[in-house]
């Protein structure tokens, strides 16, 4: 059974005869008659009563007509939505983000995208950086605002740098170093709370390397697998921590975040996507990010 069978049958029902339906569809009457016979043969039921000049629907034909109309309407809707999607007027876009990296610019970008493409249904997912890469590869999200790609993801995904998040010192607000910028050397004798290497090797190795370049190893007293955990330990007085500036968006109370002097240590934030899943909605979202890249960089993501 093909859609043309349903169209021919519906036309006969709408116009009352094979002759009128054939004229409307611009096909021969013999062709439309043959298609209806094929349809009845496949279904195993008589759909039309052909006695007289008019073609009348049988009881079975009345039942079939209801479902045929639904099928044709669904098929046309599929065509219309596909055409709208090709023009960026309809469709879906799933976006992954992580609070401490994208919170500063993400709400603004989403509001602007909704204004530009109100027909696109957005799904927004708060996911850690590594989770986003896996979600991109298995198609759960279309684009991720995440950390720079590492092997093996870098071979399968595309990405563009949005900005680099500087590493700052988090400490209790009443800490002796909280009055101004902090040098790396000033941390030599400080107890430090570290982000677990397994969860964030980029940050862990960066902090260890930075301290080593100044002739000491960090005096680690505790570790956590989450930034919220790191900040909680710092607030509890366990030590200070080196964290991306974006963690300030976690709304930590009783903490001060100070610039780390003499350090270029930072963590990048990129837009990443799977080139196998590119569409108009995704391309326009990436273009919006590119348009705003200067603002994102100047504000450090804030």
C-alpha positions in Angstrom: 0.0 0.0 0.0 1.3 3.4 -1.0 0.2 7.0 -0.3 -1.1 7.3 -3.8 -3.7 4.6 -3.1 -4.9 6.6 -0.2 -5.0 9.8 -2.2 -7.0 8.2 -5.0 -9.5 6.7 -2.6 -9.9 10.0 -0.7 -10.4 11.8 -4.0 -13.2 9.4 -5.0 -14.9 9.9 -1.6 -14.5 13.7 -1.8 -15.7 14.1 -5.5 -18.3 11.3 -5.6 -17.1 9.4 -8.7 -14.1 7.9 -10.4 -14.5 10.3 -13.3 -14.5 13.4 -11.1 -11.6 12.1 -9.0 -9.5 11.3 -12.1 -10.1 14.7 -13.6 -9.2 16.4 -10.3 -6.0 14.3 -10.0 -5.2 14.6 -13.7 -4.9 10.9 -14.2 -6.8 8.5 -16.4 -10.0 7.0 -15.1 -8.6 3.5 -15.9 -5.5 4.2 -13.8 -7.5 5.3 -10.8 -9.8 2.4 -11.1 -6.9 0.0 -11.3 -5.3 1.5 -8.2 -8.5 1.1 -6.2 -8.8 -2.5 -7.2 -5.3 -3.1 -6.0 -6.1 -1.4 -2.7 -9.2 -3.5 -2.2 -7.3 -6.7 -3.1 -4.6 -5.9 -0.5 -7.1 -5.1 2.2 -9.4 -7.9 1.4 -12.5 -5.8 1.5 -14.7 -3.9 -1.0 -14.4 -0.2 -0.3 -16.6 1.2 -3.1 -20.1 0.3 -4.4 -19.7 1.0 -8.1 -23.4 0.5 -9.1 -24.8 3.6 -10.8 -23.0 6.7 -11.9 -21.9 7.6 -8.4 -19.3 5.6 -6.4 -20.5 5.2 -2.9 -18.5 4.0 0.1 -19.3 0.7 1.7 -19.4 0.4 5.5 -15.8 -0.9 5.3 -14.9 2.0 3.0 -16.3 4.5 5.6 -14.0 3.0 8.2 -11.0 3.0 5.9 -11.6 6.6 4.9 -11.3 7.9 8.4 -7.9 6.4 8.9 -6.8 7.2 5.3 -7.4 10.9 6.0 -5.4 10.7 9.2 -2.5 9.0 7.4 -2.5 11.6 4.6 -2.6 14.5 7.0 0.3 13.0 9.0 2.3 12.5 5.8 1.7 16.1 4.8 2.6 17.3 8.2 5.9 15.4 8.1 6.6 17.1 4.8 5.7 20.6 6.1 7.8 20.2 9.3 10.8 18.9 7.3 10.6 21.9 5.0 10.4 24.2 8.0 13.3 22.4 9.6 15.4 23.0 6.5 14.7 26.7 6.8 15.3 26.7 10.6 11.6 27.4 11.3 10.8 24.2 13.2 12.6 21.3 14.8 14.4 20.6 18.1 17.8 21.5 19.5 19.3 19.8 22.6 22.0 21.9 24.3 24.3 20.7 27.1 25.9 23.2 29.5 27.7 23.2 32.8 27.0 25.9 35.4 30.5 26.9 36.4 31.6 27.3 32.7 28.6 28.7 30.9 26.4 30.4 33.5 27.7 33.9 32.7 26.6 33.9 29.1 24.3 31.0 28.6 21.0 32.6 29.7 21.6 35.5 27.4 22.3 33.3 24.4 19.3 31.1 25.0 17.0 34.1 25.2 18.3 35.6 22.0 18.0 32.2 20.2 14.4 31.8 21.3 13.7 35.3 19.8 15.3 34.4 16.5 13.8 30.9 16.1 10.6 30.6 18.2 9.6 27.5 16.2 12.7 25.5 17.5 11.9 23.5 20.6 15.0 23.8 22.9 16.0 21.1 25.4 18.6 22.3 27.9 20.7 19.8 29.9 22.9 20.7 32.9 25.7 18.1 32.4 29.3 17.9 33.5 32.0 18.3 30.8 32.7 14.6 30.3 29.0 13.7 30.3 28.5 16.2 27.5 31.1 14.5 25.2 29.4 11.1 25.6 26.0 12.7 25.0 27.2 14.3 21.8 28.5 11.0 20.5 25.4 9.0 21.2 23.1 11.8 20.0 21.4 12.8 23.2 22.5 16.4 22.7 23.2 18.4 19.6 25.7 20.9 21.0 27.6 21.1 24.2 29.2 24.1 26.0 32.0 22.1 27.6 35.8 21.9 28.2 38.3 21.5 25.2 38.1 18.1 23.6 40.5 15.4 24.5 41.3 12.1 22.8 39.4 10.1 21.7 36.6 12.6 21.4 38.7 15.2 19.6 38.8 12.8 16.6 35.1 12.4 16.3 33.7 15.8 17.3 34.2 19.4 16.2 34.7 22.3 18.6 35.3 26.1 18.7 36.9 27.9 21.6 34.6 30.5 23.2 36.8 31.8 26.0 39.4 30.8 28.6 38.3 30.8 32.2 41.2 32.1 34.4 42.1 30.1 37.6 41.5 32.1 40.8 42.1 31.4 44.5 39.0 30.5 46.5 39.3 31.1 50.3 37.2 32.1 53.3 36.2 35.7 53.2 38.2 36.4 56.4 41.4 34.7 55.2 44.6 36.7 55.6 45.1 36.6 51.8 41.6 37.8 51.0 42.6 41.5 50.8 44.0 41.5 47.3 45.6 39.5 44.4 47.5 36.4 45.5 50.9 35.2 44.1 51.5 31.6 43.5 54.4 31.7 45.9 52.1 32.8 48.7 50.4 29.4 48.5 53.5 27.4 49.4 52.6 26.9 53.0 48.8 27.0 52.6 46.7 23.9 53.1 44.9 23.2 49.8 41.7 21.6 48.7 42.1 19.9 45.3 39.6 18.9 42.7 40.0 15.1 42.1 42.2 14.3 39.2 39.9 11.5 38.0 37.1 14.1 37.6 39.1 16.9 36.1 42.7 16.0 35.0 43.1 19.3 33.2 42.7 21.3 36.4 44.5 18.9 38.7 47.6 18.6 36.5 47.6 22.4 35.8 47.6 23.2 39.5 50.4 20.7 40.3 52.4 21.9 37.4 52.0 25.6 38.4 53.2 24.9 41.9 56.1 22.8 40.6 57.2 25.7 38.5 57.6 27.8 41.7 59.5 25.1 43.4 56.9 23.4 45.7 54.1 20.8 45.7 50.6 21.7 46.8 50.0 20.7 50.4 46.8 18.8 49.7 44.6 18.2 52.8 41.4 17.2 51.0 39.8 16.5 47.6 36.4 16.5 46.1 34.9 15.3 42.8 32.7 18.4 42.5 33.3 22.1 42.6 30.5 22.6 45.1 32.3 20.0 47.3 35.6 21.9 46.9 33.9 25.2 47.9 32.1 23.6 50.8 35.5 22.3 52.1 37.1 25.7 51.7 34.2 27.4 53.5 34.6 24.9 56.3 38.2 26.1 56.8 40.0 23.0 55.3 42.2 25.2 53.1 42.2 27.3 49.9 41.6 26.1 46.4 42.6 27.0 42.9 39.4 26.9 40.8 38.1 28.4 37.5 36.6 31.8 38.0 33.3 30.5 36.7 32.6 28.6 39.9 31.5 31.9 41.5 28.2 31.2 39.8 27.7 28.3 42.3 26.6 31.1 44.7 29.1 30.1 47.4 28.6 32.0 50.6 31.3 33.3 52.9 34.0 32.9 50.3 36.3 35.3 48.5 37.7 34.7 45.0 41.0 36.5 44.3 43.1 36.9 41.2 46.2 34.6 41.0 49.1 36.9 40.0 51.9 35.6 37.8 49.8 32.8 36.4 48.4 32.2 33.0 46.7 29.0 34.1 43.1 28.8 32.7 40.5 26.3 31.5 38.9 26.7 28.1 35.2 26.7 27.4 34.2 25.5 23.9 31.2 24.8 21.8 31.3 21.2 20.7 29.1 19.3 18.3 29.0 16.1 16.3 29.5 16.9 12.6 27.3 13.9 11.7 24.2 15.6 13.2 24.5 19.1 11.8 21.3 20.9 10.8 20.0 24.4 10.3 19.0 24.7 14.0 22.5 23.8 15.1 24.3 25.9 12.6 22.3 29.0 13.6 23.0 28.4 17.3 26.7 28.2 16.5 26.5 31.4 14.5 24.8 33.1 17.4 27.7 32.0 19.6 30.2 33.3 17.1 28.4 36.7 16.9 28.7 37.0 20.7 32.2 35.6 21.0 33.7 39.0 21.6 31.3 39.8 24.4 31.9 36.4 25.9 35.7 36.8 25.8 35.6 40.4 27.2 33.4 39.4 30.1 35.3 36.2 30.8 32.1 34.3 30.4 30.4 36.4 33.1 
